[in-house]
Amino acid sequence: MALTQRGLSQQPGAWWGLRLLVTALVHAGRKDEARLACRRLMETYPGLTIARVGDASPFDVGTSERIAFGLREAGLPE
């Protein structure tokens, strides 16, 4: 998580970093922080959905499902 946050400090609008941060926060049980980060993701990329993230995901199915779960729990629309 620290590496992702460091990357976001250098590139605050990097959608991939925000996506990973939101997911990591949810899986760490830090849902309030995840929701705030998700709000930032949605403000930076209006219209972003879990489906669109999945379409652009370079990860295997299991990892993509964990990412989708985290984004869903944080409030990103389907």
Backbone torsions as a table, in degrees:
resi	resn	phi	psi	omega
1	MET	NA	-38.7	-178.8
2	ALA	-62.6	-38.8	179.3
3	LEU	-64.8	-41.6	177.6
4	THR	-63.3	-43.8	179.3
5	GLN	-63.9	-37.8	177.7
6	ARG	-64.7	-42.7	177.2
7	GLY	-61.8	-40.2	179.3
8	LEU	-68.7	-26.6	176.9
9	SER	-68.3	-26.4	178.8
10	GLN	-92.0	-29.8	178.7
11	GLN	-135.2	78.0	-172.0
12	PRO	-59.4	-24.2	-177.5
13	GLY	-99.2	12.2	-177.7
14	ALA	-69.5	109.2	-174.1
15	TRP	-62.9	-35.8	-179.4
16	TRP	-64.3	-37.4	178.5
17	GLY	-68.9	-42.7	177.9
18	LEU	-63.7	-40.6	178.9
19	ARG	-59.8	-46.3	-179.6
20	LEU	-69.3	-37.1	178.7
21	LEU	-63.5	-47.2	179.3
22	VAL	-57.2	-48.8	-178.5
23	THR	-62.4	-45.1	-179.6
24	ALA	-62.6	-41.3	179.8
25	LEU	-63.7	-42.7	178.0
26	VAL	-60.9	-48.6	-177.1
27	HIS	-68.7	-19.0	176.1
28	ALA	-89.1	0.7	179.4
29	GLY	80.8	15.7	-177.8
30	ARG	-104.9	62.6	-171.3
31	LYS	-65.7	-34.7	178.6
32	ASP	-62.8	-43.9	177.5
33	GLU	-66.1	-37.3	178.9
34	ALA	-63.3	-41.1	179.4
35	ARG	-64.3	-39.5	177.1
36	LEU	-64.2	-43.9	178.7
37	ALA	-65.8	-36.2	178.2
38	CYS	-66.9	-39.2	176.6
39	ARG	-60.1	-42.9	177.5
40	ARG	-62.0	-41.8	177.6
41	LEU	-60.3	-45.4	-178.5
42	MET	-69.7	-32.6	176.6
43	GLU	-70.2	-37.2	-179.2
44	THR	-73.7	-35.3	-178.1
45	TYR	-129.3	75.7	179.3
46	PRO	-57.9	140.1	179.3
47	GLY	87.2	-2.8	178.5
48	LEU	-68.5	137.1	179.7
49	THR	-130.9	166.9	176.3
50	ILE	-61.2	-39.2	179.2
51	ALA	-61.9	-42.4	-180.0
52	ARG	-67.1	-38.8	176.5
53	VAL	-62.7	-44.2	179.6
54	GLY	-61.1	-39.4	179.3
55	ASP	-63.2	-31.3	-177.4
56	ALA	-96.1	3.1	-174.0
57	SER	-78.7	127.9	177.0
58	PRO	-88.6	5.6	-172.3
59	PHE	-90.7	164.2	175.3
60	ASP	-68.3	169.3	-174.5
61	VAL	-58.3	-45.4	-178.3
62	GLY	-61.4	-44.1	178.8
63	THR	-66.7	-42.5	178.7
64	SER	-60.6	-38.5	178.5
65	GLU	-66.5	-38.9	177.6
66	ARG	-66.3	-38.6	177.1
67	ILE	-64.7	-46.6	179.7
68	ALA	-59.9	-41.5	178.1
69	PHE	-59.4	-48.2	-179.4
70	GLY	-61.1	-44.1	179.5
71	LEU	-64.9	-40.9	178.7
72	ARG	-62.3	-47.3	-179.8
73	GLU	-62.2	-30.1	-178.7
74	ALA	-85.6	-10.5	174.3
75	GLY	110.8	7.1	176.8
76	LEU	-71.4	133.6	-179.5
77	PRO	-67.5	155.0	179.1
78	GLU	-64.9	NA	NA
